[in-house]
Amino acid sequence: MNVCLLLGAREIVLAAQAFTLAWSHSVEKTRWEEDWIVGLAGLQLVEARIEGSGAGMEPPEGAVFDGRVWRYHPPLAFVQDRILLARSGATGGTWEICADGTCRPIPESGAVDEGPAVLKPCP
């Protein structure tokens, strides 16, 4: 299975069974990254990394600081049928999706009219 990115009426198939979703926290300006895999049950979060904490976004219990980022592994039961990504344009931040060593921004343009971006499994 691959992951599909829906932007309003547009659907973009990303030929990737694993991807990283990344963004910068709108207040703290720290980078967050989540590694996901695509399977029959949905999208499964396998690891997350946080550069820093604050503004109500603390690393969860059990996170380990490796000298650069906090790393943690969520419960294996954490599977989603889709991921909604807000695109208000108000924060100045940009979502990125990375696969096979290449990162690309998820466009903010048209965000108000199109609603959130959606990541979901696709055939």
N, C-alpha and C positions, 0 to 999 in steps of 0.2 A: 504494500500500500504506500501511497504517497501522501503528502500533505497539500491541501488546497488553501489558498488565500482568497477570501471573498472581499471585494471592495465595492460595495453597492451592488450593482448588477453584474460587475465583472468578476469572473472566476479565473484565477491563475493557478495552474498546477505546478507545484514545485517538486521536481523528481528527487525526493529525499525521504528516506524512512527514519531519519534522525535529523534533528535540527536544534539550534540554540535560538532562543528568544531573548533579546537584550534591549535594555533601555537605561536611561539615566533618571534617577529620582528627581522629581520636579523641584523639590526644596533643597535637599542635601547635595544634589549634583553628583551623586555617586552612581557608579555603574552596577547594574543588576543583570545577571545572566541565569537562564534556566535551560537545561538540556532536556529535550523531549524525544520520545520515540513514538512511531506511528504503528499501531497494531490493530488487530481485528476488534478488540474491545474499545479502542479509541486512542486518545493521546495520553501517554503516561509520562509524568515528570520523574526524571531519574536523579538529577542533581541540580542544585542551585548554588550560585556564588554571589556574594554581596560585598562590595568594597568597603562599606561603612554602615553605621547605624544612625538613628536619629529620626526626628519628625514622625514618631510613631511606627517606624518600620525597623524593628529590631530583628536580628537573626534569631531563629527559633532555638529552643532548648536542644542541646546536642550538637549545635554548629561548632565547627573547629576553625580557628584562625590559623592560616598557614604562613603568616608574615605579610601577605598581600590582601587576601580576601577571606571572608567567612565562607565555609563550605558546609553544606548539609545535604542529606539524602532524605527526602520525604517518604512517608509510608508507601509501600508498594501498591496499596489499594487506591492511591491517588490517580485515577484515570478519568479523563474528561471526554465527552463526546465532541466538544468544541471549546475554543478559547476566544473570548470577546476582548478586543483591544480598543479602548476609548481613543477617539481621534478628534478631540474638541478643538485642537489648535491653540488652546488657552495657555498651555504650559511651556510651549516652545520646544518640547522634547520630541523625540522621534523613536518609534519602535524600530528594531532591526531584526531581521531573520537571517540566520547564518546556517549554511549547509555546504558540505564538501569544501570547506576552506574559504568560502565566499560569503560576505555579508552584504545585504541590501536593505535600504530603508523601506519601511512600509509608508506609503505616501500619506501626508496629511491633507493634500488638496482634495477638496470636495467633501471633507469630513463632516461638516455640519449637515449637508444634504444627504450624504450616503449613510450616516450612522457609523457604528463601530466596524472595524475590520474584524473578520472572522477567520480563524484557523480551524480546519477540520480534516479528518481523514477523507481521502478520495481514492477511487480505484485507479 
